[in-house]
Amino acid sequence: MHKSPSKSLKVGAVAFAVLWTLWMLSWSGSLDRINVVMLSLCGAAVGYAWYFAMRRPLRRKGLSPREEDSAT
């Protein structure tokens, strides 16, 4: 089964965000509601930033399709 590079990158970004959030929760030692909410929002932002940070080098290497190619 062949996955598209874009799909793999999105799955990787979600996995990175989840692992980062879990690491930060374990590191902080506090499971207060506000702490969980804040770190979850930060984890989503980190995953989003990681996706865009990894997309550029993969496009330069030709491993990820360009925007105009993926629209069709």
C-alpha positions in Angstrom: 0.0 0.0 0.0 1.5 3.3 -1.1 1.0 6.4 1.0 1.4 9.9 -0.5 4.3 11.9 0.9 1.8 14.6 2.0 -0.3 12.1 4.0 2.9 10.7 5.7 4.0 14.2 6.6 0.7 15.0 8.1 0.7 11.8 10.2 4.2 12.5 11.3 3.2 16.0 12.4 0.3 14.7 14.4 2.5 12.0 16.0 5.1 14.7 16.8 2.5 17.0 18.4 1.1 14.2 20.5 4.5 13.0 21.7 5.6 16.5 22.4 2.5 17.2 24.4 2.8 14.0 26.4 6.5 14.7 27.1 5.7 18.3 28.3 2.8 17.0 30.5 5.1 14.4 32.1 7.9 16.9 32.5 5.7 19.5 34.2 4.4 17.0 36.7 1.0 18.8 37.0 -2.2 17.4 35.5 -4.3 20.5 36.3 -7.0 21.1 33.8 -5.5 24.5 32.7 -2.1 23.0 32.3 -3.4 20.2 30.1 -5.4 22.6 28.0 -2.4 25.0 27.6 0.0 22.3 26.7 -2.4 20.7 24.3 -2.8 24.0 22.5 0.9 24.5 22.4 1.3 20.9 21.2 -1.0 21.6 18.3 1.0 24.8 17.4 4.2 22.8 17.6 2.8 20.1 15.3 1.6 22.7 12.8 5.0 24.4 12.8 6.8 21.1 12.4 4.7 20.3 9.4 5.6 23.5 7.7 9.2 23.3 8.7 9.5 19.8 7.2 7.5 20.5 4.1 10.0 22.9 2.7 13.1 20.6 2.7 11.1 17.7 1.5 9.9 19.8 -1.5 13.4 20.9 -2.3 14.5 17.2 -2.4 11.5 16.4 -4.6 9.9 14.0 -2.0 6.7 16.1 -1.5 4.4 17.4 -4.3 4.1 21.1 -4.9 0.9 23.0 -4.0 -0.2 23.3 -7.6 0.4 19.6 -8.2 -1.6 18.4 -5.2 -4.6 20.5 -6.2 -5.5 18.2 -9.1 
